[in-house]
Amino acid sequence: MTQLPTLTDEAMLDQMQQAAFGYFLETVNPDNGLVADTSRENSPVSIAVVGFALSCYPIAIERGWMKRTEAVKLSLAALRFFRDSDQSGEPNATGYKGFYYHFLDIHKGTRVWQSELSMIDTALLIAGALTAGQYYNADTPEETELRELVDFLYCRVDWRWSQDSGGTIRQGWKPESGFLHYGWEGYSEAIVLYAMAMGSPTHPIKDDCYTAWTATYQWENLYNHDYLYAGPLFVHQFSHAWVDLRGIRDPFMREKNTDYFENSRAAVHIQRRYTELNPHEFTGYDQNCWGLSACDGPTDEQPDEVSEDRRLFGYAGRGVPYGPDDGTLSAPAVLASLPFAPELVMEAIRNMLMRYPQMTVDNRLASSFNPSVLVNGELWISNGYYGLDQGIVVMMIENHRSGLLWQLMRGCSYIRDGLQQAGFTGGWLQPSDTDGAR
């Protein structure tokens, strides 16, 4: 097999993107379109991963990795499942008020792990559905039904209920205890959540809800970068997977004379500087070996792992510069930063692949690796794959290569209306702009 670091950038990205996409074909249940959270045995479904899958199928069609008929079949299976799912909110149901439980049984589609009704994960699922609704525009019975299902699912979500009469959207709800005691506060991946909640023609959140959210932001100067703080890299990527945030600004960003895309670019520089300084002296850290994000990691409960005397966090939202940090890095999080700083990302990915080739199998990146932790004398590498990692890699490589998802979502009136309701102006939101409209 060709060694990835020896290829041109384009060939290397093509192989890694296709390998990442293969995750969805390997883990989907074709009977209901649901996709496993991880490739590990008996993994449940993550509703967010289903949203990523729905977004990745059009990419696979355009790249020649999948036939349109097969993509429509899988997409329809998922959308029909969610339309017909149990929305009673009971402990063994699928959802409530148009939202869905975070984790579901891959065969029955019912709640598992006593997971929460998740507002953000529902939003990521619906973002994938809206992507499908924009892409499949043929005048056929199947694609017509698909678009109708997308509209039904989006309009069923009771976004206003998710506020629970508070200032911001709540993070979740459980049938046993009601709403979780915390809302979406502080900068996060929730821009796409708020945009959809603002743009809803049926159950929109209150007009001041988005302003209440941005009022909780934390603005800092880190390593000489003025910056809207969020520690993990995925926060700076997920909304950008669907929404082209270049050059459009909400009131908060207008006041700071920047935008969210430039803020994500700053996140790359801050990550590089942090690992270059390497305050905890972890093995491997330098300006071309970075990537602190939400990812799998070694744990203290595994006795065969040899490391320095320090705490290991398992799966955690690792971040810069305030942690947590145990020496674990996510190569997918680096690759998904490609649109923001392509030269720096490619330099880092090539470096990481040269130094730690074990973190790829058949060109697919593992969730994470930790050069400071050895298992039986070998580099610690996450076991199996995570759907969110593979999906964000596919989507952000495509946004870098062709802008396909950004073009599709520019044509989604719900997203456009929601952004404008939140106060975004400029760039492609200008009234004369019709790029991508369908």
Disulfide bonds with the S-S distance in Angstrom:
none
